[in-house]
Each structure stands twice: as structure tokens, then as C-alpha cells.
Amino acid sequence: MTTMQAAIMIGLAALATQITRWTPFLLFRKRTPQVIRYLGTLLPSAIWGMLVVYCFRNGPLVEGSSGVPEIIASAVTLGLQAWRRNMAVSIAGGTLCYMALVQFIFR
């Protein structure tokens, strides 16, 4: 791939991203439909549930100690979220906990 082709691909990807972000604001300029509001309240929880299933889908959580770091890091993430109510702190804390567990304790 030449530099020009890469630049064109990056430009098209940026354009497509901007179009998908601007379109809802252009379509619903006057009033947001009730179904969109409903989806706005429903989808964040559904996405979190999907991420949990995705994270644990391949891991054998009951064999040996293979599921222990995942369970501990998940508990730390939930605890941080309940305590601080800050998604960035929860995600960073859970990730750091998991990485420390798999690098130093559960090798």
C-alpha cells in the first residue's frame, strides 16, 4: 500500500466516522423521538452486560486458578464503581488489578 492509498483510506474512515456522528443531530434537530430516548436509557446497561459476557466467554472459570484473577479484578471493578461512581477509575483500577494478578501472582 502506498502512502497515498493509506492517506485516502484514513481520510475516508474519518469522513465516515464524522457522518455517522453528525447524522442523528441532523435528523432529530427539532425533537428526539420517544423510541430513541428509550434506547438511550436501555442500551448502556445492555452494552455493559454484553461486555461482561464477551470478557468471560472463553475462560474456564472453574478449572484450577484460571478464573481467580478475572473474578478478583471484576470484584475490584464493581467495588470501585460502587465507591467512586467514576467509570474511568473503575476501568483503570480493574485493569491494573487484573494485570498485576496475572503478571505477579497467577503466572
N, C-alpha and C positions, 0 to 999 in steps of 0.2 A: 504494500500500500504506500502510495506516495504521500508526501506532506500535504499536497493539495487535496487529495482524496480524504485524508484524515481531517483536515480543516473543514471540508464540506460536510462530512459526517457529524462532526462536533456541532457545527452551525445548525444543521437540520435537527439534531437532537435537542439543542437549546430552543429552537423555534417551536418544535412540537411540545416541549415542556411548558413553554410560555402560553401557547394556545390552549392547552388543557387547563392551565391555571386561570386564564382570563375568561374563558367561555362561560362558566357559571355566573360570574359577575355581570357579563353582558346579557345573558338570558334572563336572569332574575333581578334586573335592575330595579323594578318597581316594588315587587313583593315576592318573598320566598314562599313557594308552595308548602302546604302543610306536610306533605309526604317527605319533602327534603328536610324539613325541621325534625320530623320523626326519625329519619335516618341519621341525622346529626347527633341525636341523643342515643341511638341504639348502636351504631357502628363502632364507636370507641371500645365499648366493652366486648363486642364480638371480635374485634381485631386482637385485643389482649388475649381472649380465650384461644383464638387461632394460633397466636404466637406461643402460648404455653404448650398446646398440642404439638406444634411444629418442633419446639425445642426438645420435648421428651419422646418423640415418636420412634426414634431408632435406639434409644438407650435401654439396655436391660437393667431396670431399676431394682431388681430383686436378686441379682446374682452377685455374690461377694460384696465388695465395697464399691462396685462400679457406679451405683446410683447415689452414694453418700454425698459426694461433692455437689451434685446437682440439687439434691434435696436441701442441703445446708445453705447453698447460695440462694435458692428460691426463698427459703425462710428469711434469710437476711434481707433480700429484696422486699419481701412483703412487710417485714418489720420496719425497714427504713421508710417505706411508703406510708405505713400507718403512723409513724412517728413524725416525719418531716413534711409529708404531703407534697413532695417535690420529685417529679419524675426523673429529672437528671441525676439527682442524688441517689435515688433508688436504683436506677440502672447502673450507674457507675459503681456504687457500693456492692451490688450483687455481682457485677462482672469482676471487680477486684477480688472479692471474696472467692469466687469460683477459680480464678486464675491462680491465686495463692494456694488454694487447696490442691489443685491438680499439679502445680509445679513443685510444691514443697512437702506436702503431706501424703497425698494419694498418688504416688508415682507408679 
